[in-house]
């Protein structure tokens, strides 16, 4: 089942008692978790656990008890690991034995792995599964507009769209910023947003460069960065720095047979990023890295000589040329 069908079900008087939520959109996982808590008035009574805290006996016992003060038992398990099938079936069985029991399983592992869980969340168990994809712009704007109205924030469609773009189409971040902007207690403009909201552009530059060296599509990422006001020179400098790091990683690994970002850069990178740099560095020949660096140096001079109106097309050409060299 997908979001639209799920929304229709939630309009009914009796909402699904057991639900598996998963997919590529973390915001919707939070959104529908909060929906259940609010709809069932279970803020005080809900048992919310991550997998590290999850104990089957505790969860089963919770669903076996009579709710205090005539409320409901709402069990919410959030995990990137699977609950053993036998335990999962037992939780579904006990959920269906009482009208006051509800069970939400938020699975944060890969969507491919989540498919094996779908067989438990079927009509036979009075349960459903819902997969979420990244929200399109229309869905996101509807949610942001609704939230603005709920908190009494005066903001027009143009300013709301500007906020969404500035935050790299991240609904969760945009929602948080709406709450902060509401403190102004007046109509919010794009100027307010530019002054008060921190852009995610630096993170997007990193995404662009990684996509570049993975030979993925970079057009939409680069267009978005330019829309955010990131200038061509900063993108070029960030790419030069990245290539320089690849040189250093490549040389160090060949000399020592291992990777140590502290020895290479003088500071420690998080392990996943360190491994990422090493993987990319080893995939590219030293001669290719040299050719890319020389290309960047000559491109910098060309960019400096170019008129402002021509720089956008030039930076596209620079990055496309790098992908052809890799």
C-alpha positions in Angstrom: 0.0 0.0 0.0 1.1 3.6 -0.7 0.5 6.9 0.9 -2.6 7.9 -0.9 -4.5 4.7 -0.1 -3.2 4.9 3.5 -4.6 8.5 3.8 -8.0 7.3 2.7 -8.0 4.5 5.3 -7.1 7.0 8.0 -10.2 9.0 7.2 -12.4 6.2 8.4 -13.6 5.8 11.9 -11.6 2.7 12.6 -8.0 3.1 11.7 -5.7 0.1 11.0 -4.7 -1.6 14.2 -1.3 -2.9 13.1 0.9 -1.1 10.5 4.3 -1.6 9.0 5.8 1.8 7.9 8.9 2.0 5.8 10.4 3.7 2.8 12.7 6.5 1.7 11.0 9.4 3.5 11.9 9.7 7.2 9.5 12.7 7.6 6.4 10.6 6.8 7.6 7.9 9.2 7.5 10.5 12.0 4.4 12.2 10.6 2.2 9.0 10.8 3.7 7.9 14.1 2.6 11.3 15.5 -0.8 10.9 13.8 -1.5 7.7 15.6 -0.4 9.1 19.0 -2.7 12.1 18.5 -5.6 10.2 17.0 -5.6 7.7 19.8 -4.8 10.2 22.5 -2.0 8.0 23.5 0.8 10.5 24.4 1.0 9.3 28.0 0.2 5.6 27.4 2.2 4.7 24.3 5.2 2.4 24.6 7.8 3.7 22.1 11.1 1.7 21.8 14.0 1.5 19.5 15.4 -1.9 18.6 18.3 -1.5 21.0 15.8 -1.1 23.8 13.3 -3.6 22.4 12.5 -6.6 24.5 9.9 -9.0 23.2 8.6 -10.0 26.7 8.2 -6.3 27.7 6.3 -5.5 24.4 4.1 -8.6 24.7 3.3 -7.8 28.4 2.4 -4.3 27.5 -0.1 -5.4 24.9 -1.5 -8.0 27.3 -2.5 -5.6 30.0 -5.7 -3.6 30.4 -5.1 0.1 29.7 -5.3 2.4 32.6 -8.1 5.0 32.7 -9.9 3.4 29.7 -7.2 4.4 27.2 -5.4 2.4 24.6 -2.2 0.3 24.3 -0.1 1.7 21.5 3.2 -0.1 20.9 5.6 1.7 18.5 8.8 -0.1 17.6 11.4 1.8 15.5 14.3 -0.2 14.1 16.7 -0.8 11.2 16.7 -4.5 12.1 14.0 -7.0 11.8 12.0 -8.4 14.6 12.2 -12.2 14.4 9.2 -13.6 12.5 7.9 -15.7 15.4 8.0 -12.7 17.8 6.4 -10.5 15.2 3.5 -12.9 14.7 3.0 -13.1 18.4 2.8 -9.3 18.7 0.3 -9.2 15.8 -1.8 -11.9 17.4 -2.0 -10.2 20.8 -2.7 -6.9 19.1 -5.8 -8.4 17.5 -7.1 -10.0 20.7 -8.1 -6.6 22.1 -9.9 -3.6 20.7 -7.6 -1.3 22.7 -4.4 -2.6 21.2 -2.4 -1.0 18.4 1.0 -1.8 17.0 3.1 0.4 14.7 6.4 -1.1 13.4 8.6 1.6 11.8 11.3 -0.2 9.8 14.3 1.9 8.9 16.3 -0.8 7.1 16.4 -0.9 3.3 13.1 -1.1 1.4 14.3 -4.3 -0.3 14.7 -6.0 3.1 11.3 -4.7 4.2 9.6 -6.8 1.6 10.0 -9.9 3.6 8.1 -8.2 6.5 5.1 -7.5 4.3 3.9 -11.1 4.4 3.2 -10.6 8.1 1.3 -7.4 7.7 -1.7 -8.7 5.7 -5.5 -8.8 6.0 -5.1 -12.3 7.7 -3.5 -10.5 10.6 -5.7 -7.4 10.4 -2.6 -5.5 9.4 -1.3 -3.4 6.6 2.1 -2.2 5.3 2.8 1.2 3.8 5.8 2.3 1.8 6.7 5.9 1.5 8.7 7.6 -1.3 10.2 11.1 -1.3 7.4 13.7 -1.4 6.9 15.6 -4.6 6.8 19.4 -4.5 3.0 19.5 -4.5 2.7 17.2 -1.5 5.4 19.0 0.4 3.8 22.5 -0.2 0.4 21.2 0.9 2.0 19.9 4.2 3.9 23.1 4.8 0.9 25.3 4.0 -1.2 23.2 6.4 1.4 23.5 9.1 1.7 27.3 8.6 -2.0 27.6 9.1 -2.0 25.4 12.2 0.6 27.6 14.0 -0.8 30.9 12.7 2.2 31.8 10.6 1.5 34.3 7.8 3.6 33.3 4.8 2.7 33.4 1.2 3.3 30.6 -1.4 6.4 32.2 -2.9 8.2 32.6 0.5 7.2 29.1 1.5 8.6 27.7 -1.8 11.8 29.7 -1.3 12.2 28.1 2.2 11.7 24.6 0.8 14.3 25.2 -1.9 16.7 26.7 0.5 16.5 23.6 2.7 17.1 21.2 -0.2 13.5 20.0 -0.3 13.8 18.6 3.2 10.3 18.7 4.7 11.4 18.0 8.3 13.9 20.9 8.3 11.3 23.2 6.7 8.7 22.3 9.4 11.2 23.1 12.1 12.0 26.4 10.5 8.3 27.3 10.3 8.0 26.9 14.1 11.0 29.2 14.6 9.7 31.8 12.1 6.3 31.9 13.8 8.1 33.6 16.8 8.3 36.8 14.6 4.5 37.1 15.0 4.1 38.9 11.7 4.1 38.1 8.0 7.3 36.3 6.9 9.1 37.4 3.7 11.8 35.8 1.6 14.2 38.4 3.1 13.4 37.1 6.6 14.1 33.6 5.4 17.5 34.6 3.8 18.5 36.3 7.0 17.3 33.8 9.6 17.4 30.3 7.9 20.7 28.5 7.5 21.0 27.1 4.0 21.9 23.5 3.4 24.0 24.5 0.4 27.3 23.3 1.9 25.9 19.8 2.3 24.6 19.9 -1.2 28.0 20.8 -2.6 29.3 17.7 -1.0 26.4 15.7 -2.5 27.2 17.2 -5.9 30.9 16.3 -5.7 30.1 12.7 -4.6 27.6 12.3 -7.5 30.3 13.7 -9.8 32.9 11.1 -8.9 30.3 8.3 -8.9 29.4 9.3 -12.4 25.8 10.0 -11.5 23.5 12.7 -12.9 24.7 16.1 -11.6 22.5 18.4 -13.6 19.6 18.7 -11.1 22.0 19.0 -8.1 24.0 21.8 -9.8 20.9 23.6 -10.9 19.6 23.6 -7.3 22.9 24.9 -5.9 22.9 27.8 -8.3 19.2 28.5 -7.5 20.3 28.7 -3.8 22.8 31.4 -4.8 26.0 29.3 -4.5 28.5 30.8 -6.8 30.5 29.0 -9.4 33.9 29.8 -7.8 32.9 28.2 -4.5 31.8 25.0 -6.3 35.1 24.9 -8.2 37.1 25.5 -5.0 35.2 22.7 -3.2 35.9 20.3 -6.1 39.6 21.2 -6.1 39.8 20.5 -2.4 38.1 17.2 -2.9 40.5 16.2 -5.7 43.5 17.2 -3.6 42.2 15.0 -0.8 41.8 12.1 -3.2 45.5 12.6 -4.3 46.6 12.4 -0.7 44.4 9.3 0.1 45.6 7.6 -3.1 49.3 8.2 -2.2 49.0 7.2 1.4 47.2 4.0 0.8 49.7 2.9 -1.8 52.6 3.6 0.6 51.1 2.2 3.7 48.4 -0.2 2.6 45.9 1.3 5.0 43.9 4.5 5.5 44.3 7.0 8.3 42.6 10.4 7.8 44.5 11.8 10.8 47.8 11.1 9.2 46.6 12.2 5.7 44.7 15.4 6.5 45.8 16.3 10.0 42.3 15.7 11.4 40.1 12.7 11.9 37.2 12.1 9.5 34.1 10.1 10.6 34.8 6.5 9.7 32.1 6.3 6.9 33.5 9.4 5.2 37.0 8.2 5.6 36.1 4.9 3.9 34.2 6.7 1.2 37.2 8.9 0.3 39.5 5.8 0.3 37.1 3.9 -2.0 36.9 6.7 -4.5 40.6 7.4 -4.4 41.5 3.8 -5.2 39.1 3.6 -8.1 40.8 6.5 -10.0 44.3 6.2 -11.4 46.9 8.7 -10.3 47.4 9.9 -13.8 43.6 10.6 -14.1 43.6 12.5 -10.8 46.5 14.6 -12.2 44.6 15.3 -15.4 41.5 16.3 -13.4 43.5 18.7 -11.2 45.2 20.3 -14.2 41.7 20.7 -15.8 40.5 22.4 -12.7 43.4 24.8 -12.6 42.9 25.9 -16.2 39.2 26.1 -15.7 39.7 28.5 -12.7 41.6 30.9 -14.9 38.9 30.6 -17.6 36.1 31.2 -15.1 37.9 34.3 -13.7 38.1 35.8 -17.2 34.5 35.0 -18.1 31.6 37.4 -17.8 29.1 36.7 -15.0 26.4 35.6 -17.5 28.7 32.9 -18.9 29.9 31.4 -15.7 26.9 29.1 -15.2 27.4 27.3 -18.5 31.2 27.1 -17.9 30.8 25.4 -14.5 28.5 22.8 -16.1 31.2 22.2 -18.8 33.9 21.9 -16.2 32.1 19.2 -14.2 30.9 17.3 -17.3 34.6 17.2 -18.5 35.7 15.7 -15.2 33.1 12.9 -15.5 34.5 12.1 -19.0 38.0 11.8 -17.6 37.1 9.4 -14.8 
